[in-house]
């Protein structure tokens, strides 16, 4: 699209400045309008889907969020190059814990690139303090990993696994400031071990170019998403197997992310 036209010219400051101007002039109003449209269409869509399909409100809300993200991607695709690597539906045959590295505010939006929509996000407390987010996150049954006790997190997760749903964590907790993986928290891996469900690692690069921390405007980006093979926890024995699982997954993701960064 427009990105492909500008890609070989982005070394020129003039072309890059024009590109940045076009991105922000076009995308921000379009996303604002689509968000408003989504808010008004959501109740109707929820009622229609529940009438014809009869699924739970949480599941249907997650589907609506996924659809919102798909349209978001179409809008951004005019100026952003999205690339999927090994995003194979077979890797999501079993319910499990998805772990994704974290570089940008837009990382969550990029999850629409996955072939599944029944995903329960486990996130920190701050999004629940924003009314617009809190309403939809509550209806989708998302987990507050800072405020909810472990027993509640585990119970909600077990219910999701029984319903063939997935739990998604950003195990770093905070966005990386320098593209390097930061310390992984243990919650996602403990959940995997206690429920004997696989960890599905996802590597995401390029979002830090689109909108890194502390920058108020969008820039050109080539975003790559790669799904690694599921990792079952029962292969990690002995004391604190979730720590061994965590180290193994982090090492795998670190190697793949560095390879992906070289391709951009």
C-alpha positions as MATLAB code, in Angstrom:
seq = 'XXXXXXXXXXXXXXXXXXXXXXXXXXXXXXXXXXXXXXXXXXXXXXXXXXXXXXXXXXXXXXXXXXXXXXXXXXXXXXXXXXXXXXXXXXXXXXXXXXXXXXXXXXXXXXXXXXXXXXXXXXXXXXXXXXXXXXXXXXXXXXXXXXXXXXXXXXXXXXXXXXXXXXXXXXXXXXXXXXXXXXXXXXXXXXXXXXXXXXXXXXXXXXXXXXXXXXXXXXXXXXXXXXXXXXXXXXXXXXXXXXXXXXXXXXXXXXXXXXXXXXXX';
ca = [
       0.000    0.000    0.000;
       1.233    3.532    0.712;
       3.948    2.110    2.967;
       5.446    0.163    0.071;
       5.642    3.336   -2.007;
       7.462    5.208    0.740;
       9.604    2.381    2.113;
      12.653    2.964   -0.103;
      12.380    6.724    0.430;
      12.221    6.766    4.220;
      15.937    7.507    4.516;
      15.104   10.957    3.212;
      14.018   13.264    6.050;
      11.592   15.057    3.729;
       9.817   11.870    2.663;
       9.763   10.564    6.232;
       8.266   13.803    7.544;
       5.601   13.724    4.822;
       4.854   10.110    5.633;
       4.512   10.857    9.354;
       2.232   13.793    8.572;
       0.001   11.610    6.384;
      -0.181    8.847    8.982;
      -1.332   11.158   11.737;
      -3.602   13.232    9.487;
      -5.455   10.175    8.204;
      -5.232    7.406   10.784;
      -6.041    9.260   13.996;
      -9.407   10.665   12.756;
     -10.281    7.310   11.139;
      -9.553    5.377   14.333;
     -11.540    7.903   16.379;
     -14.533    7.561   14.028;
     -14.285    3.771   13.941;
     -14.099    3.658   17.746;
     -17.225    5.800   18.054;
     -18.986    3.655   15.459;
     -17.918    0.526   17.320;
     -19.348    1.830   20.584;
     -22.734    2.473   18.968;
     -22.742   -0.787   16.963;
     -21.594   -2.972   19.867;
     -24.985   -3.384   21.627;
     -26.733   -4.261   18.351;
     -23.989   -6.687   17.350;
     -24.043   -8.317   20.786;
     -27.826   -8.791   20.699;
     -27.806  -10.202   17.158;
     -24.950  -12.639   17.835;
     -26.462  -13.778   21.117;
     -29.824  -14.370   19.458;
     -28.384  -16.452   16.612;
     -25.460  -18.113   18.412;
     -26.406  -18.126   22.095;
     -22.854  -17.792   23.394;
     -21.912  -16.068   26.639;
     -21.657  -12.283   26.805;
     -17.916  -12.570   27.543;
     -17.255  -14.688   24.453;
     -19.308  -12.425   22.187;
     -17.632   -9.312   23.596;
     -14.222  -10.830   22.834;
     -15.392  -11.494   19.295;
     -16.520   -7.878   18.938;
     -13.153   -6.677   20.269;
     -11.387   -8.937   17.747;
     -13.548   -7.566   14.901;
     -12.776   -4.026   16.062;
      -9.079   -4.915   15.905;
      -9.402   -6.379   12.404;
     -10.874   -3.136   11.088;
      -8.192   -1.234   13.022;
      -5.582   -3.293   11.131;
      -7.220   -2.556    7.748;
      -7.050    1.181    8.471;
      -3.438    1.009    9.607;
      -2.452   -1.249    6.684;
      -2.481    1.772    4.399;
       0.610    3.073    6.186;
       1.965    0.073    8.129;
       3.382   -3.165    6.749;
       1.984   -6.120    8.755;
       3.721   -9.472    8.382;
       2.652  -12.785    9.906;
       5.178  -15.591   10.459;
       4.012  -19.120   11.320;
       0.641  -17.859   12.530;
      -0.838  -21.319   12.152;
      -4.265  -22.196   13.622;
      -2.876  -25.645   14.505;
      -0.777  -24.009   17.225;
      -4.000  -23.069   18.999;
      -5.552  -26.546   19.040;
      -5.386  -26.715   22.829;
      -6.416  -23.949   25.246;
      -3.387  -22.445   26.912;
      -1.478  -19.402   28.086;
      -0.305  -16.965   25.421;
       2.733  -14.853   26.313;
       3.731  -11.821   24.222;
       6.686   -9.443   24.489;
       5.730   -5.824   25.119;
       7.117   -2.770   23.282;
       4.189   -0.454   22.591;
       0.701    0.596   23.605;
      -0.483   -0.919   20.310;
       0.727   -4.454   21.126;
      -2.734   -5.422   22.379;
      -4.342   -4.161   19.157;
      -2.036   -6.377   17.099;
      -3.547   -9.494   18.656;
      -6.249   -9.261   15.976;
      -3.625  -10.840   13.703;
      -4.144  -14.148   15.515;
      -6.562  -16.718   14.044;
      -8.490  -16.911   17.344;
     -10.682  -14.367   19.105;
     -11.634  -16.149   22.348;
      -8.765  -14.682   24.357;
      -8.978  -13.435   27.936;
      -6.389  -10.722   28.543;
      -4.618  -10.712   31.929;
      -3.365   -7.151   32.365;
      -2.239   -4.666   34.982;
      -4.639   -2.466   36.918;
      -4.335    0.856   35.052;
      -6.582    0.022   32.029;
      -9.396   -0.879   34.436;
      -9.272    2.701   35.748;
     -10.242    4.112   32.327;
     -14.035    4.064   31.961;
     -14.036    3.280   28.239;
     -11.661    0.342   28.719;
     -13.148   -0.822   32.039;
     -16.615   -1.295   30.550;
     -15.543   -3.531   27.654;
     -12.842   -5.335   29.641;
     -15.386   -6.174   32.314;
     -17.858   -7.528   29.755;
     -15.071   -9.583   28.151;
     -14.127  -11.073   31.519;
     -10.540   -9.819   31.472;
      -8.316  -10.400   34.505;
      -6.754   -7.698   36.700;
      -3.453   -9.313   37.654;
      -2.526   -6.572   40.127;
      -5.754   -6.369   42.125;
      -7.154   -9.910   41.916;
      -5.748  -12.552   44.328;
      -4.034  -15.567   42.816;
      -6.905  -17.885   43.791;
      -9.326  -15.772   41.751;
      -6.943  -15.514   38.778;
      -6.469  -19.280   38.793;
     -10.203  -19.930   39.134;
     -11.103  -17.611   36.232;
      -8.347  -19.185   34.150;
      -9.562  -22.721   34.856;
     -13.050  -21.735   33.706;
     -11.579  -20.308   30.497;
      -9.481  -23.402   29.850;
     -12.551  -25.615   30.366;
     -14.347  -23.461   27.778;
     -11.429  -23.940   25.322;
     -10.401  -20.290   25.750;
      -6.935  -18.751   26.057;
      -5.371  -16.480   28.672;
      -2.951  -13.829   27.359;
      -0.150  -12.272   29.408;
       2.516   -9.680   28.711;
       5.010  -11.316   31.114;
       7.314   -8.288   31.177;
       4.538   -6.257   32.762;
       5.910   -2.990   31.373;
       6.874   -1.879   27.883;
      10.524   -2.328   26.986;
      12.364    0.952   26.512;
      15.219   -0.408   24.374;
      13.866   -3.443   22.435;
      15.500   -5.821   24.918;
      13.322   -8.268   26.829;
      12.974   -7.187   30.429;
      12.421   -9.429   33.454;
       9.564  -11.905   33.065;
       7.042  -12.229   35.876;
       6.131  -15.787   36.856;
       2.319  -15.690   36.875;
       1.712  -16.937   33.325;
       4.109  -19.845   33.768;
       2.769  -20.806   37.191;
      -0.710  -20.860   35.665;
       0.528  -23.144   32.888;
       2.118  -25.593   35.310;
      -0.780  -25.690   37.767;
      -3.330  -26.336   35.002;
      -1.125  -28.411   32.670;
      -1.849  -26.253   29.632;
       0.753  -25.155   27.074;
       2.556  -21.849   26.870;
       2.195  -20.335   23.397;
       4.974  -17.737   22.912;
       4.330  -14.880   20.502;
       7.098  -12.561   19.310;
       6.108   -9.070   18.173;
       8.414   -6.501   16.607;
       7.968   -3.113   14.941;
       5.303   -1.681   17.225;
       8.001    0.306   18.987;
       8.526    2.202   15.714;
       4.813    2.853   15.273;
       4.331    4.283   18.763;
       7.086    3.858   21.353;
       6.672    4.886   24.990;
       6.590    8.671   25.599;
       6.169    9.682   21.923;
       2.837   11.377   21.079;
       2.644   10.693   17.319;
       2.677    7.721   14.935;
       5.584    6.857   12.630;
       6.080    4.391    9.746;
       6.558    0.801   10.860;
       6.952   -2.741    9.657;
       5.243   -4.945   12.218;
       6.030   -8.652   12.415;
       4.249  -11.255   14.525;
       5.534  -14.789   14.932;
       3.886  -17.631   16.829;
       6.316  -20.187   18.267;
       5.423  -23.812   18.906;
       3.403  -24.506   22.075;
       5.475  -25.624   25.056;
       3.912  -28.071   27.507;
       4.904  -27.658   31.160;
       5.123  -31.355   32.045;
       8.625  -31.572   30.596;
       9.954  -29.355   33.407;
      10.451  -31.391   36.580;
      11.777  -30.852   40.080;
      11.362  -27.855   42.349;
       9.665  -24.736   40.971;
       9.098  -26.066   37.435;
       7.390  -22.808   36.427;
      10.707  -20.972   36.890;
      12.450  -23.433   34.558;
       9.601  -23.045   32.072;
       9.846  -19.255   32.295;
      13.594  -19.237   31.620;
      13.194  -21.623   28.687;
      10.449  -19.555   27.071;
      12.300  -16.286   27.583;
      15.435  -17.680   25.942;
      13.434  -18.920   22.932;
      11.652  -15.605   22.521;
      14.844  -13.597   22.929;
      16.562  -15.505   20.102;
      13.588  -15.187   17.731;
      13.006  -11.509   18.453;
      16.628  -10.661   17.726;
      16.386  -12.499   14.402;
      13.156  -10.666   13.576;
      14.683   -7.285   14.444;
      17.463   -7.916   11.938;
      14.899   -8.420    9.167;
      13.265   -5.014    9.657;
];
